[in-house]
Amino acid sequence: MPLETEKPTDTSIFYTLKSSDRKIFIGFECENKDDEEFVKDDIFKYRDLQLGVTYLLKPSEKVLSFVTLATGSIDLKDLKLDLPVSERPTKMPAILIGRLATTKDQYRRGHGSKMIALAVKLALEMSEKIGARVLLVHARNDPKIIAFYVKNGFEPCYSQRVGRDVIPMYLDLLA
Ligand SMILES: CC(C)(COP(=O)(O)OP(=O)(O)OC[C@H]1O[C@@H](n2cnc3c(N)ncnc32)[C@H](O)[C@@H]1OP(=O)(O)O)[C@@H](O)C(=O)NCCC(=O)NCCS
């Protein structure tokens, strides 16, 4: 998959968001207020403050889907992982999917899954240089969202509880 960092007017499929791309989300329809506020402003601040880097699926003028990545960690006890080491870390190093959304009129066409595939590819590349064992997401506790992540190879962490707003889910990068 080519990763382009050229101007947003080019025809690249994947594009790394820059802080100068203020108008790029015009026409992007969010499902919830949280994401709406994020793409309006915070997405650029996250970039500037090194809190998260966003990748866009943008085959033409319109952004179809985006994913924001950062580093994170998860308690080892929450994962079904056998670690044959004598010093077991309490926290497992992770690459975190901070946000992921597809514009509303483009749901269920595989765009979100493409962003997961990109996140996996980047996480594998990063983990060659700096240890990261899992791709982690705090998924909204909604059957459609959980189904989306399960379809893309994630499983819920042990710490999931009925009634929680979010369910941590992970994909083992070595599996
Ligand atoms: C989750 C999200 C990114 C999926 O994007 P997408 O481009 O539709 O993803 P894909 O087309 O690759 O996968 C769709 C899968 O998600 C699940 N899904 C999504 N919407 C669904 C719906 N309305 N009903 C049932 N399943 C649904 C299904 O598993 C579906 O697979 P299927 O179409 O083969 O049945 C999108 O729904 C979204 O932006 N939601 C709002 C933001 C959000 O909640 N993000 C996740 C936060 S953790």
The ligand as a MOL file (V3000), in Angstrom:
LIG
                    3D

  0  0  0     0  0            999 V3000
M  V30 BEGIN CTAB
M  V30 COUNTS 48 50 0 0 0
M  V30 BEGIN ATOM
M  V30 1 C -16.8810 1.3020 12.6450 0
M  V30 2 C -16.7320 1.9480 11.2810 0
M  V30 3 C -15.3990 2.6920 11.2090 0
M  V30 4 C -16.7700 0.8560 10.1960 0
M  V30 5 O -16.4720 1.4660 8.9530 0
M  V30 6 P -16.8700 0.7900 7.5630 0
M  V30 7 O -16.1860 1.5740 6.5000 0
M  V30 8 O -18.3360 0.6420 7.4790 0
M  V30 9 O -16.1940 -0.6520 7.7220 0
M  V30 10 P -16.2410 -1.9350 6.7870 0
M  V30 11 O -17.1140 -1.6850 5.5990 0
M  V30 12 O -14.8400 -2.3320 6.5330 0
M  V30 13 O -16.8680 -3.0340 7.7480 0
M  V30 14 C -18.2290 -3.0140 8.0380 0
M  V30 15 C -18.5120 -4.0590 9.1120 0
M  V30 16 O -18.7850 -3.4140 10.3620 0
M  V30 17 C -19.9450 -3.9920 10.9550 0
M  V30 18 N -21.0410 -3.0150 10.7790 0
M  V30 19 C -20.8620 -1.7140 10.4950 0
M  V30 20 N -22.0490 -1.0840 10.4450 0
M  V30 21 C -22.9900 -1.9950 10.6710 0
M  V30 22 C -24.4060 -1.9740 10.7440 0
M  V30 23 N -25.1200 -0.8450 10.5670 0
M  V30 24 N -25.0530 -3.1190 11.0060 0
M  V30 25 C -24.3850 -4.2790 11.1760 0
M  V30 26 N -23.0210 -4.3500 11.1200 0
M  V30 27 C -22.3410 -3.2360 10.8790 0
M  V30 28 C -20.2100 -5.2750 10.1660 0
M  V30 29 O -19.3700 -6.2820 10.6890 0
M  V30 30 C -19.7390 -4.8660 8.7840 0
M  V30 31 O -19.3610 -5.9540 7.9990 0
M  V30 32 P -20.3680 -6.4360 6.8400 0
M  V30 33 O -20.7500 -5.2300 6.0740 0
M  V30 34 O -19.5320 -7.4330 6.0700 0
M  V30 35 O -21.5080 -7.0720 7.5630 0
M  V30 36 C -17.9310 2.9210 10.9700 0
M  V30 37 O -19.1330 2.2540 11.2870 0
M  V30 38 C -17.8580 4.2240 11.7500 0
M  V30 39 O -17.2100 5.1780 11.3230 0
M  V30 40 N -18.5600 4.3200 12.9060 0
M  V30 41 C -18.5810 5.5440 13.6900 0
M  V30 42 C -17.2560 5.7850 14.3750 0
M  V30 43 C -16.9180 4.6670 15.3390 0
M  V30 44 O -17.7630 4.2430 16.1110 0
M  V30 45 N -15.6770 4.1960 15.2480 0
M  V30 46 C -15.1720 3.1290 16.0720 0
M  V30 47 C -14.8330 3.6780 17.4160 0
M  V30 48 S -14.0260 2.4880 18.3790 0
M  V30 END ATOM
M  V30 BEGIN BOND
M  V30 1 1 1 2
M  V30 2 1 2 3
M  V30 3 1 2 4
M  V30 4 1 2 36
M  V30 5 1 4 5
M  V30 6 1 5 6
M  V30 7 2 6 7
M  V30 8 1 6 8
M  V30 9 1 6 9
M  V30 10 1 9 10
M  V30 11 2 10 11
M  V30 12 1 10 12
M  V30 13 1 10 13
M  V30 14 1 13 14
M  V30 15 1 14 15
M  V30 16 1 15 16
M  V30 17 1 15 30
M  V30 18 1 16 17
M  V30 19 1 17 18
M  V30 20 1 17 28
M  V30 21 1 18 19
M  V30 22 1 18 27
M  V30 23 2 19 20
M  V30 24 1 20 21
M  V30 25 1 21 22
M  V30 26 2 21 27
M  V30 27 1 22 23
M  V30 28 2 22 24
M  V30 29 1 24 25
M  V30 30 2 25 26
M  V30 31 1 26 27
M  V30 32 1 28 29
M  V30 33 1 28 30
M  V30 34 1 30 31
M  V30 35 1 31 32
M  V30 36 2 32 33
M  V30 37 1 32 34
M  V30 38 1 32 35
M  V30 39 1 36 37
M  V30 40 1 36 38
M  V30 41 2 38 39
M  V30 42 1 38 40
M  V30 43 1 40 41
M  V30 44 1 41 42
M  V30 45 1 42 43
M  V30 46 2 43 44
M  V30 47 1 43 45
M  V30 48 1 45 46
M  V30 49 1 46 47
M  V30 50 1 47 48
M  V30 END BOND
M  V30 END CTAB
M  END
